[in-house]
Amino acid sequence: MKDMNQSGEVQLLSGNHAVAWGVKLARPDVTPVYPITPQTPILEKLTELQTQGLFNVEMITPESEHSVMATCMSAAMTGARVFTATSSQGLMLMHELLHYTAGARSSIVMFNVNRTPAAPWGFWPDQLDSLSQRDTGWVQIYSETPQESLDTVIHAFKIAESARLPVMVNHDAFYVSHAVEPVNVPVQELVDGFLPPFAPDLLLDTANGRTFGAPVNQQTWNQNRREMAAAMAEVEGLVDAAGRDWGALTGREYGALEKYRMDGAEVAFVTMGSLCGTVREAVDRLRESGLKAGLLKLRLFRPLPERALREALAGVPVALVLDRNYSPGMGGVLHQELKAAMYGENSTRLFGLLTGVGGVNVSTTTIEGLARKYTDAAPSNDPIWVE
Amino acid sequence: MDMINYCDDGLFSSGHVACGGCVEALALRVILNTLGPDTIGVVSPSCTAVICGGHPMSSVKIPLFHTTIESAAASACGVKRALVAKGKPDTTVLCLAGDGGTYDIGFQALSSVCERNEDILYICFDNEGYMNTGGQKSSSTPINAITGSTPGGKTTRKKNLIEILAAHRIPYIATASPSDLNDMAAKVEKAKGIRGTKVIIVLIPCLPGWGVADDSAVKTARLAVEAGVFPLFEVIDGLIYKMSSSDKTRPVDAYLQQQKRFRHLKPEDIAGFQTDIDQEWERLELRASDQETL
């Protein structure tokens, strides 16, 4: 089925298969991957497309996610466009190299399927796996739907290659990774026009004898972080620009922070990933019932769009931060981030609500109830477990 | 004695920071100049990483990527596949690692690269311990050797990595010694011409780590070869064994006496060492002679 504007073809795809189609369209040179539930359909679709002759790539199947990331960073240092995908335990096994790749300014794109970290063993949607990689220097984007995952993975290459920072795109296990929806798969020409070939100026090349990654002194290490800070400062603009340009090409526009029915909102929900869909429906019902609710969907978590968050919450009396993760001893990670971002902005009362931790279902009714319960509640700094 | 026969194109510079008298620098010079400039290197944390230089200095004239200690083989694979994707499949990708990064923490990644027969040349500079961190035992440390983490002497044998690599059926495995530089260069040259995973293990007597006199590293390496402690040989396709030196010409005593790490050995320990060496040598000779009948 051709789409209205001829920009692509609509297929019924799971979130993971949508990612694989996006990756194929981005034309990576090298894709090392290791299987892990619930990421594996991304790997299998990519290898299937390669075997069918539809995807020209150096596919590598190392023995662990750790070696996957080592292979990714070295291929990227050699000027290749690189993609990999993982989840949970796999992402955490890569942790050392997530720091390394970011410090080495490696333009890698990785898709992570958010899944509970063990122990206890679980395979459920929870964002703690990626949120606990917060300080590695990776850009982090969260996607709500299969379509958004396909589109975002293409944007991610543009962002990674412009900022010279690795980019991790995330979607929730099963709710997005395995949910099947009609997805517009863009035509190759459209993607080629959007995403130019990767042509880094600094790379491992026999034309010169450059050394990368050698031990440095304190000043140079310090300088490396300052340069990363400067690169991070560009990322929000790159995410917004990619989303705008993509909107002009496909009719599907994205931003770092997206607002839903925030006009005159008395209570704003702030969350990421698949919960946004549920909240959107709750907001509609609340508005129908006379309570002015709205949603701030945070797509870009790192770097955190602090100014955009402050501006969006200006004049909003209550903000309910919904965290599908729990940092033991502190609370929801997004709640901590919002508290930091809103420091000094005392006109908005923030509440940190632990919703859906471990993948438990969060219904529209539950979310509606939260809006009613906390509209007039006394301020609280502590995380609140939602039943 | 043969003259050292290789062409020095200046791919390894003087002024590096290896310990005075270290033969790892010597081996690196021969290896880099044998491979030539169409080479990209990957080095994991090790003495070699230090010898190659801290930023912004570099003693090597090939492009080089410093990776993490457990990632040497995986990183080299990433470079190679990227070159293939970019239409440069003939560039040699050289992996430089120590025995800690090879026998221990990098073993898993190396095994995987061997299983996939990735087209890299992997050099392990085997100084039989974590010498860059001050001399602790690795799984390459020989039995009875005193190290920083085995002050009473190591109680288990050195891991036989060659046999493990041979079981992967990779096209080329060899041992080399700084006492036999022409042999080393010939093996590097041979490996360069083979597609697939090639591993060369180079014995590096460590001056401070083994307690060897500053001028005695080459001599110690030669004694290791002549006593059969470190036999020079090749394994083709994991099956065909070829001895590079056909004789074991001396007992182990002189080799052990060069080194402080073995100075505490009692006569029965030395006798046990000798028995182990004799048995290993016999097994090796048997394998090599088996091939003649293949």
Interface residues (C-beta under 8 A of the other chain):
Chain A: D29 V30 P32 V57 E58 I60 T61 P62 E63 S64 H66 S67 V68 A70 T71 C72 M73 S74 A75 A76 M77 T78 G79 A80 V82 E96 L97 Y100 L204 D205 T206 N208 G209 R210 T211 F212 G213 A214 P215 V216 N217 T220
Chain B: P37 D38 T39 I40 V42 A49 V50 C52 G53 G54 H55 P56 S58 V60 K61 I62 P63 L64 F65 H66 T67 T68 E70 S71 A73 A74 S75 A76 C77 G78 V79 R81 A82 L83 V84 A85 K86 K88 T91 Q108 A109 S111 S112 V113 E115 R116
